[in-house]
Amino acid sequence: MKILNAIVSSALLAAHASAFATTVSVSKTITANSATVRAYSLQSRKMVTESSSPFDFLSGIFPKKEKVPNEPQKPRLPDVVIDSDYTLSYVFAAIGIFIILTSPDETCVPGSSFVCPPSIWGVVQGGLNLLFASFLAIQARRIRFVFDETSFELKNVDFGASNEEVLRASGENIVVGGANRWDYDKFVNYDFFPSADYPVLVYFKETQTPEEKWNEGPGGLDKVGGGQVHFFPAIANVKQLKEQFEIRGCAKIEN
């Protein structure tokens, strides 16, 4: 009987010890899990606090793209209106007057104290030069050569009541049609004749005009490299024109 009681007591003690061990293990597991939850909660609150956006926590899932530094933009060139130049009109007027004064009529007696009248031929030649000088002066006053951000353009001037210049479109080109406006990247060549120091004509060549019209007008005079040729008298400041052609990157064939 004593042996039986001892066996029962031992079994009860073993069961009690096992139950206590299980309780301690479960308690430790719960404590560890609680610590993990608190650490995660603290980390989450820290991320939300440091974040400038409620969606920044997605940065770990979707990596941010590296920002490419912006290249500095080139400064925009201001629009430029070229000054008028009346030198050419003055030269032709002077030539006309000189021809008239040095072309006496055949009836003029040599050594006479009277001023000899000009010959008809002298009047015709001199008069044509004077007419052309007047035409150049009118064009120099009426037309402006304008350089804007993308194009070279011819414009007309309207003078208001205050005598201030008001620029307007010059209409279609009288030779090949289309606007008198050409993009800088369409230039093939430009030059001044006989030279930039003593200009009479300004020349430039472009490919903006449709190819089927390249041989119209003066286009047939220069077929090298293709493009439409344009000439106009030097009724604007040629030094300014040359400077702007260079600044705007217009192509030029060097001789």
C-alpha positions in Angstrom: 0.0 0.0 0.0 2.9 2.3 0.8 4.5 1.4 -2.5 1.3 2.3 -4.3 1.0 5.7 -2.5 4.6 6.5 -3.4 4.0 5.7 -7.1 0.8 7.9 -7.2 2.7 10.8 -5.5 5.5 10.6 -7.9 3.1 10.7 -10.9 1.3 13.8 -9.5 4.6 15.6 -8.9 5.8 14.8 -12.4 2.5 16.1 -13.9 2.7 19.2 -11.9 6.3 19.9 -12.9 5.4 19.3 -16.6 2.5 21.7 -16.4 4.7 24.3 -14.7 7.3 24.0 -17.4 4.8 24.3 -20.2 3.3 27.4 -18.5 6.8 29.0 -18.3 7.6 28.2 -21.9 4.3 29.7 -23.1 4.8 32.7 -20.9 8.3 33.2 -22.4 6.9 32.9 -26.0 4.2 35.4 -25.3 6.7 37.8 -23.8 9.0 37.5 -26.8 6.1 38.0 -29.2 5.0 41.1 -27.3 8.5 42.5 -27.4 8.6 41.9 -31.2 5.2 43.6 -31.7 6.3 46.6 -29.6 9.6 46.9 -31.6 7.7 46.8 -34.9 5.2 49.3 -33.7 7.9 51.7 -32.6 9.7 51.3 -35.9 6.5 52.0 -37.8 5.8 55.1 -35.8 9.4 56.3 -36.4 9.0 55.7 -40.2 5.7 57.6 -40.2 7.2 60.5 -38.1 10.3 60.8 -40.3 8.3 60.5 -43.5 7.1 63.6 -45.4 4.4 61.6 -47.1 2.1 58.9 -45.9 3.2 56.8 -48.9 6.9 57.0 -48.3 6.9 53.6 -46.7 6.5 52.2 -50.3 10.0 53.4 -51.1 11.4 50.1 -49.9 9.2 48.3 -52.4 9.5 50.7 -55.3 13.0 52.2 -55.5 13.2 55.9 -56.2 14.6 57.0 -59.6 17.8 59.0 -59.4 17.2 62.6 -60.3 19.0 63.7 -63.5 20.5 67.2 -63.0 18.9 69.7 -65.3 21.3 71.1 -67.9 21.5 74.9 -67.8 19.4 76.4 -70.4 21.0 78.7 -73.0 20.1 82.3 -72.6 17.4 83.4 -75.0 18.7 85.9 -77.6 16.7 89.1 -77.8 14.9 90.0 -81.0 16.9 92.5 -83.1 15.7 95.0 -85.7 18.6 96.0 -88.0 19.1 99.8 -88.5 18.4 101.3 -91.9 21.3 102.4 -94.0 20.9 105.2 -96.7 24.5 105.1 -97.9 23.6 103.3 -101.1 20.9 105.8 -102.0 23.3 108.7 -101.3 25.9 107.2 -103.6 23.5 106.7 -106.5 22.1 110.2 -106.1 25.6 111.6 -106.2 26.4 109.7 -109.3 23.2 111.0 -111.0 24.0 114.6 -110.2 27.6 114.2 -111.4 26.4 112.7 -114.7 24.0 115.5 -115.3 26.6 118.2 -114.4 29.3 116.7 -116.6 27.1 116.1 -119.7 26.8 119.5 -121.3 24.6 120.0 -124.4 26.3 120.3 -127.8 25.2 123.9 -128.1 27.3 124.9 -125.1 30.1 127.2 -126.2 33.5 126.3 -124.6 34.7 129.0 -122.3 31.3 130.6 -121.9 30.6 132.1 -118.6 27.0 130.8 -118.6 26.2 127.5 -117.1 25.7 125.0 -119.9 22.5 123.0 -120.0 22.9 119.3 -119.7 22.4 117.1 -122.8 19.4 115.0 -123.2 21.5 111.8 -122.8 23.0 113.2 -119.6 19.6 114.0 -118.2 18.4 110.5 -119.0 21.4 108.8 -117.4 21.5 111.0 -114.4 17.8 110.9 -114.0 17.7 107.1 -113.9 20.3 107.2 -111.1 18.3 109.7 -109.2 15.2 107.6 -109.5 17.0 104.5 -108.3 18.4 106.5 -105.4 14.9 107.6 -104.4 13.7 104.0 -104.7 16.5 102.8 -102.4 15.7 105.6 -99.9 12.0 104.6 -99.8 12.8 101.0 -99.3 15.3 101.7 -96.5 12.7 103.7 -94.7 9.9 101.2 -95.3 11.6 97.8 -94.8 13.1 96.3 -91.6 15.2 93.2 -91.3 14.3 91.4 -88.1 16.1 88.5 -86.3 13.9 86.7 -83.7 14.5 83.6 -81.7 14.2 81.2 -84.7 14.0 83.1 -88.0 15.2 85.9 -90.2 12.3 88.0 -91.5 11.6 91.0 -93.7 8.9 93.3 -92.2 7.3 96.6 -93.3 7.0 99.7 -91.2 3.8 101.6 -90.4 4.3 105.0 -88.9 1.5 105.9 -86.4 0.4 109.3 -85.3 3.3 109.5 -82.8 5.8 108.5 -85.6 6.7 105.3 -83.7 7.5 102.3 -85.9 5.0 99.5 -86.0 6.2 96.4 -87.7 3.9 94.2 -89.7 4.3 91.2 -92.1 5.7 92.1 -95.5 3.4 89.7 -97.4 4.5 87.0 -99.8 7.8 86.9 -101.7 7.3 88.5 -105.1 9.5 85.9 -106.9 8.8 82.4 -105.3 5.8 83.2 -103.1 5.6 82.3 -99.4 6.3 84.4 -96.4 9.5 86.5 -96.3 10.7 84.5 -93.3 13.4 81.9 -93.1 14.6 79.7 -90.3 18.2 79.9 -89.4 18.8 76.2 -89.7 17.7 76.3 -93.4 20.5 78.7 -94.4 23.0 77.3 -96.8 25.2 80.4 -97.3 25.3 84.2 -97.1 27.6 86.9 -98.3 28.0 90.6 -99.3 29.0 91.9 -102.7 31.4 93.2 -103.6 32.5 93.0 -99.9 31.2 93.5 -96.4 33.2 96.8 -96.2 31.7 98.2 -99.4 28.4 96.4 -99.8 26.0 96.9 -102.6 24.1 93.6 -102.5 23.3 91.2 -99.7 23.0 87.5 -100.7 21.8 84.5 -98.9 20.7 81.0 -99.8 18.2 78.7 -98.1 16.4 75.4 -98.5 13.1 76.3 -96.8 11.6 77.2 -100.2 10.1 74.2 -101.9 12.7 72.5 -104.1 10.6 72.8 -107.3 11.0 76.6 -107.1 14.8 76.7 -106.6 15.4 77.6 -110.2 12.9 80.5 -110.3 14.2 84.0 -110.3 17.9 84.3 -109.3 17.9 80.7 -108.2 19.3 79.6 -111.5 22.4 81.7 -111.0 23.7 79.4 -108.2 23.0 75.7 -108.4 25.9 74.5 -106.2 24.6 72.7 -103.1 20.9 73.3 -103.8 18.6 75.9 -102.3 16.9 79.2 -103.3 19.0 82.3 -103.8 18.0 85.7 -102.5 19.5 89.2 -103.3 18.5 92.5 -101.8 20.3 95.9 -101.9 22.3 96.9 -98.9 19.7 99.2 -97.4 20.3 98.0 -93.9 23.4 98.1 -91.7 25.6 95.4 -93.1 27.8 95.1 -90.1 24.8 94.4 -87.9 23.5 91.9 -90.5 26.7 90.0 -90.5 27.0 90.0 -86.8 23.5 88.5 -86.4 24.0 85.9 -89.1 27.0 84.7 -87.1 25.4 84.9 -83.7 22.3 83.0 -84.9 24.4 80.2 -86.4 23.5 80.7 -90.1 25.6 78.4 -92.3 28.2 80.1 -94.5 30.5 78.6 -97.2 34.0 80.0 -96.6 35.7 81.0 -99.8 
